[in-house]
Amino acid sequence: MAETMTADQAVFLLQNVYLGPLKIESRTTKKILEAVPADKAEYRPDPISKSAIELVRHIAAADNRFVESVINGVFDTNPAMISENVKTPAEIAAWYEERFAKNFEALSKLRGEHLVKIVDFRGMFQRPAVTFVMMGLHHTIHHRGQLSSYLRSMGAKVPSIYGESYDDAQARKSAQA
């Protein structure tokens, strides 16, 4: 039987393990969202695949939704998190950056008692709120990889993710020439 997470353990995880990577990955996420050309937003590699714009909306909303589940102590399943007035990949990326910054600040101030509150995930399982930080990060990285695989096929440049991309290397070489 698993032991219960203590408030001190939850604070340690958040402050010393989760927040640093979460902030770094949010910058990468924004770059991937911005890389989708507005005129190619409906691109999908297969008829059953999500379109690029559907993935952009999903990534931006879900990344914030997981962080907000920690802040609010409940997992919100409202699919309409992003206003329909926010349409282009650039607009969604700007929405994402602004909302994530506010959420990150609120998250970083949470106390241990709040972080160990049990949150229900769609009736499938219940976990301490703090664990939703890493679950959300993994979810975002998964879909971000999916979206980044669309970029070159749609004629877009692939930004650096965990190291210099081919496109960034070419731009750097051109600038040095």
C-alpha positions as CSV (number, residue, x, y, z in Angstrom):
1,M,0.0,0.0,0.0
2,A,1.3,3.4,-1.0
3,E,2.0,6.0,1.7
4,T,0.2,9.3,1.7
5,M,2.1,12.3,0.5
6,T,2.9,14.9,3.2
7,A,2.5,18.6,2.7
8,D,6.3,19.0,3.1
9,Q,6.9,16.4,0.3
10,A,4.4,18.2,-2.0
11,V,6.1,21.6,-1.4
12,F,9.5,20.0,-2.1
13,L,8.3,18.4,-5.3
14,L,6.7,21.6,-6.6
15,Q,9.5,24.0,-5.6
16,N,12.6,21.8,-6.3
17,V,11.5,19.4,-9.0
18,Y,8.5,20.7,-11.0
19,L,8.6,24.5,-11.3
20,G,11.9,24.8,-13.1
21,P,11.1,22.4,-15.9
22,L,7.6,23.6,-16.2
23,K,8.7,27.2,-16.9
24,I,11.4,26.1,-19.4
25,E,8.9,23.8,-21.2
26,S,6.3,26.6,-21.4
27,R,8.7,28.7,-23.5
28,T,9.3,25.8,-25.9
29,T,5.5,25.2,-26.1
30,K,5.0,28.8,-27.1
31,K,7.6,28.5,-29.8
32,I,5.9,25.4,-31.3
33,L,2.4,27.1,-31.2
34,E,3.8,30.2,-32.9
35,A,5.5,28.1,-35.6
36,V,2.2,27.1,-37.2
37,P,1.5,29.3,-40.2
38,A,-2.0,30.8,-40.0
39,D,-2.6,30.0,-43.7
40,K,-1.8,26.3,-43.0
41,A,-3.6,25.9,-39.7
42,E,-6.1,23.4,-41.1
43,Y,-3.3,21.1,-42.2
44,R,-3.7,17.5,-41.0
45,P,-1.4,14.6,-42.1
46,D,-4.3,12.2,-42.2
47,P,-8.1,12.6,-42.4
48,I,-8.4,11.1,-38.9
49,S,-5.7,13.3,-37.4
50,K,-6.5,16.6,-35.6
51,S,-5.7,19.6,-37.6
52,A,-2.8,21.8,-36.6
53,I,-5.1,24.5,-35.2
54,E,-7.0,21.9,-33.2
55,L,-3.7,20.8,-31.7
56,V,-2.6,24.3,-31.0
57,R,-5.9,25.0,-29.2
58,H,-5.7,21.7,-27.3
59,I,-2.1,22.2,-26.2
60,A,-2.6,25.8,-25.0
61,A,-5.8,25.0,-23.1
62,A,-4.7,21.7,-21.6
63,D,-1.4,22.9,-20.4
64,N,-3.2,25.7,-18.5
65,R,-6.0,23.3,-17.4
66,F,-3.7,21.0,-15.7
67,V,-1.9,23.8,-13.8
68,E,-5.3,25.3,-12.9
69,S,-6.5,21.9,-11.5
70,V,-3.7,22.2,-8.9
71,I,-4.6,25.9,-8.2
72,N,-8.3,25.3,-8.0
73,G,-8.3,21.8,-6.5
74,V,-10.6,20.5,-9.2
75,F,-10.0,19.3,-12.8
76,D,-12.2,21.4,-15.1
77,T,-13.4,19.6,-18.2
78,N,-14.9,22.7,-19.9
79,P,-13.7,22.4,-23.5
80,A,-14.3,26.2,-24.2
81,M,-11.4,27.5,-22.2
82,I,-10.1,29.7,-25.1
83,S,-12.5,32.2,-26.5
84,E,-13.6,31.6,-30.1
85,N,-12.4,35.2,-30.8
86,V,-8.8,33.9,-30.3
87,K,-8.4,32.3,-33.7
88,T,-4.9,32.2,-35.2
89,P,-1.9,30.3,-33.9
90,A,-0.2,33.5,-33.0
91,E,-3.2,34.7,-31.0
92,I,-3.5,31.4,-29.3
93,A,0.2,31.5,-28.4
94,A,-0.2,35.0,-26.9
95,W,-3.2,33.8,-24.9
96,Y,-1.3,30.8,-23.8
97,E,1.7,32.9,-22.6
98,E,-0.4,35.4,-20.7
99,R,-2.6,32.8,-19.0
100,F,0.3,30.5,-18.2
101,A,2.3,33.3,-16.6
102,K,-0.6,34.1,-14.3
103,N,-1.1,30.5,-13.5
104,F,2.6,29.8,-12.9
105,E,2.8,32.7,-10.4
106,A,-0.3,31.4,-8.5
107,L,1.0,27.8,-8.6
108,S,4.4,28.9,-7.2
109,K,2.7,30.4,-4.1
110,L,0.6,27.4,-3.1
111,R,1.1,25.9,0.3
112,G,1.6,22.2,1.2
113,E,-1.9,21.6,2.5
114,H,-3.4,22.8,-0.8
115,L,-0.9,20.7,-2.9
116,V,-1.9,17.4,-1.2
117,K,-5.6,18.0,-1.7
118,I,-7.0,15.0,-3.6
119,V,-8.2,16.0,-7.1
120,D,-10.4,13.7,-9.2
121,F,-9.5,13.2,-12.8
122,R,-12.7,12.6,-14.7
123,G,-13.8,9.8,-12.4
124,M,-10.9,7.7,-13.5
125,F,-8.5,8.2,-10.6
126,Q,-7.8,10.6,-7.7
127,R,-4.3,12.0,-6.9
128,P,-2.8,14.7,-4.8
129,A,-3.1,18.0,-6.7
130,V,0.6,18.6,-7.0
131,T,1.0,15.4,-9.2
132,F,-1.2,17.1,-11.9
133,V,1.8,19.4,-12.6
134,M,3.9,16.6,-14.0
135,M,0.9,14.8,-15.6
136,G,0.1,18.0,-17.5
137,L,3.6,18.6,-18.5
138,H,3.9,15.0,-20.0
139,H,0.6,15.6,-21.8
140,T,1.8,18.8,-23.3
141,I,5.2,17.4,-24.4
142,H,3.3,14.5,-26.1
143,H,1.0,16.7,-28.1
144,R,3.8,19.3,-28.7
145,G,5.8,16.5,-30.4
146,Q,2.8,15.6,-32.4
147,L,2.4,19.2,-33.6
148,S,6.1,19.6,-34.3
149,S,5.9,16.6,-36.6
150,Y,3.4,18.5,-38.7
151,L,5.5,21.6,-39.2
152,R,8.0,20.7,-42.0
153,S,5.2,18.9,-43.9
154,M,3.1,22.1,-43.9
155,G,6.1,24.1,-45.1
156,A,6.9,25.7,-41.7
157,K,10.2,26.0,-39.9
158,V,10.8,23.7,-36.9
159,P,12.1,25.7,-33.9
160,S,14.7,24.3,-31.5
161,I,13.1,22.1,-28.9
162,Y,15.8,20.3,-26.9
163,G,18.7,21.4,-29.1
164,E,19.3,23.3,-32.3
165,S,16.9,22.3,-35.0
166,Y,17.9,22.0,-38.7
167,D,16.0,25.2,-39.5
168,D,17.6,27.1,-36.6
169,A,21.0,25.9,-37.7
170,Q,20.4,27.0,-41.2
171,A,19.3,30.4,-40.1
172,R,22.4,30.7,-37.8
173,K,24.7,29.7,-40.7
174,S,23.0,32.3,-43.0
175,A,23.4,35.0,-40.5
176,Q,27.1,34.2,-40.1
177,A,27.8,34.2,-43.8
